[in-house]
Amino acid sequence: MPEQLAQQLKQLRTQLTHTQTLSDDEQQELLALLQQIDARFMQQNMDDTEDNLVDGVNLLIERFEVDHPGLTHMLRNIVQSLASMGI
């Protein structure tokens, strides 16, 4: 996993532990997304036909945009990093 993406994911995890405004369901969605990204980079053979991580992140951006602008900013950075890697 590229260092920039690893740092962004670490920042998002830290933010999740400090954010009190997320519902349990929202936290679980974000944690599931983080696990998907981690799993994607742990695979030996990354197949682009697997579920599209960028679409998942974009859906969360749309959902959190109004109520959680800080998380939205972090998620946009992650999308940019994934896109720059061709994912």
C-alpha positions in Angstrom: 0.0 0.0 0.0 1.4 3.4 -0.9 2.5 5.5 2.0 0.2 8.4 1.3 -2.9 6.1 1.3 -1.7 4.4 4.4 -1.4 7.7 6.2 -4.9 8.9 5.0 -6.4 5.6 6.2 -4.7 6.0 9.6 -6.0 9.6 9.9 -9.5 8.4 9.1 -9.3 5.7 11.7 -8.1 8.2 14.3 -10.9 10.6 13.4 -13.4 7.8 13.8 -12.3 7.1 17.3 -12.7 10.8 18.2 -16.0 11.5 16.4 -19.0 11.5 18.6 -21.5 12.5 15.9 -21.6 9.3 13.9 -24.2 6.7 14.5 -23.2 3.2 15.1 -24.3 2.2 11.6 -22.3 5.0 10.0 -19.2 4.0 12.0 -19.7 0.4 10.9 -20.0 1.5 7.2 -16.8 3.4 7.4 -15.0 0.6 9.2 -16.2 -1.9 6.6 -14.9 0.4 3.9 -11.5 0.6 5.6 -11.4 -3.2 5.8 -12.2 -3.5 2.1 -9.4 -1.2 1.2 -7.0 -3.0 3.5 -8.0 -6.4 2.0 -7.6 -5.1 -1.5 -3.9 -4.2 -0.8 -3.2 -7.5 1.1 -4.2 -9.6 -2.0 -1.3 -10.9 -4.1 -3.3 -10.5 -7.3 -5.4 -7.3 -7.4 -8.2 -7.9 -9.9 -9.9 -4.7 -11.1 -13.1 -6.6 -11.7 -13.7 -6.9 -8.0 -16.1 -4.5 -6.2 -15.2 -0.9 -7.0 -13.8 0.7 -3.9 -14.0 4.2 -5.3 -17.7 3.9 -5.9 -18.1 2.8 -2.2 -16.1 5.8 -1.0 -18.1 8.1 -3.3 -21.3 6.9 -1.9 -20.2 7.6 1.7 -19.0 11.0 0.6 -22.5 11.8 -0.7 -24.0 10.5 2.5 -21.7 12.3 4.9 -21.2 15.5 3.0 -23.7 17.7 5.0 -23.4 16.3 8.5 -19.7 15.3 8.6 -17.6 17.7 6.4 -14.3 16.7 8.0 -14.8 13.0 7.2 -15.9 13.9 3.7 -12.7 15.8 3.1 -10.7 12.7 4.3 -12.7 10.4 2.1 -12.2 12.7 -0.9 -8.4 12.4 -0.3 -8.7 8.7 -0.2 -10.6 8.7 -3.5 -7.9 10.8 -5.1 -5.2 8.4 -3.9 -7.1 5.3 -5.1 -7.7 7.0 -8.5 -4.1 7.9 -8.9 -3.3 4.2 -8.4 -5.8 3.3 -11.1 -8.3 1.7 -8.8 
